[in-house]
């Protein structure tokens, strides 16, 4: 994305952040039961030089913490003198859920990521979404929204993006993830609403809830830097293109494998998320171990999401499998042999560690 801004301008929310200024603020998006302000932490780095404005958001789901660390690192790393543009860091979007360390807004169990762009006179989630979207997101040119898997699951480091939008494709590719799941996103999600409004946005999925995973955080920080380079916000910095690359669009290329019986789940694959057709992924046994159900891979692919809770009911998702072509499979196998499958090595579902 090229900006037509020739001179740096102040960033507007309710006040101004002038060119060459970096400000940490707390912005009110609501009130709690005591009538005290609910405030989100925000860092705005307005570059000395003009250029695009990018937003980074984390913890729209309050227990998804990897992105919180990524945004903190980005807010600390860059100074206005380095930037040809502006970085808007929304460290914790869903403060009530973050404080409760749960996914949704407490009490009402509302999903903030199904409330954008929000409404000024509506429920709690839509009021918060309206404040966040109108004050910050609408002032930006592009964005990255950080997520992890929900509790009891973990997810491979990957991007979700609407590649039918030609303005989204360079953003998704320049982030440097090896896997992109292709789709418009859920209605009223931040990604889909912002993209529809002409603000190309991607979602980054990385790891599991309620913890920091340093290998994934480092990859995401590098991904942000790569995007800043691609859009000229960090001129002279190289873009980090991935070695192998898989874009998945059609439903035939991806599948959630689900339990057909209830019982105890033992994952049999690993330490890498590459599985071959007919290879055993997991077994489900009853408590007496007299009955066993073996779940095998219906095709050769990558496990991009997996159940961590070792118990299942019929219908429970066990893993999310993405089909690989022969060329991509061969390149992944070469990386594994060379010890370069970095950030994805896993054991018992522990993406992003070397334990």
C-alpha angles and dihedrals in degrees: 000000000000120000124220090208108120097174127038115256134198116268109238125213106133093311131027131263104200126218110278092027131117117195135182111204141167112224123201115235100163147326136269128227091280092054091250119142121267103214130184120214112241134179120197119192109188109193124231087235128054122256145114124328117230127190126209118197131188138176098025076147103048100221095050101100110164090081092051089062092045092054092046091053093048092048090052098041104059132061128198092248090064097050135087093193139006135292117206111196116194098189099187116011099178102047097169092054092042091054090049090043092230135120101246137041105283124252095011094048090219121167107228089198090065094051106070136156082018133199130255094227108038140082124325096268095049092047091052091045091051092054093047096043099043096043101041118004096049090057093059136088099210140356150199121212116198123213141159130205119281121263118296091025137075130205136209117247104270145136129243115205144155099243092178084078105080091209092057097053098072090046093051095044096044092055085074103224115150094224129050121183106208121221146106094253131230121318112266093015114136092244097052096042095047092046091050089052092056097264105118107222136177132195119225115205115197131168129305139328128263100026146069117247106194098199092055093043090053091050091051093049088052089048092055091049089051091053091048088053093048092054096043095248088120102032116200093024117120122243112240105227115188122247095231126019136200126186115188121194114143120075088232088067096056135040140176108225110214135197116260093191135034121246146082117335122215117185111219102181129085170006083186126038094236113111130177128223112284092010114138113255099177145334128229117206136178119242093264091050088229093120125048130182116195118207113204133186111266089205140001109279153118123284102227096171132023142181115251099181104090095217127075143182124210107285096024112139111249103178143343110233126195119199119240129206118226095257094053092044091052092050091050091050090051090052090050092051090049091047091242100120086110123182094013104071109120146172124198091352097311101139119192101021136095095217 
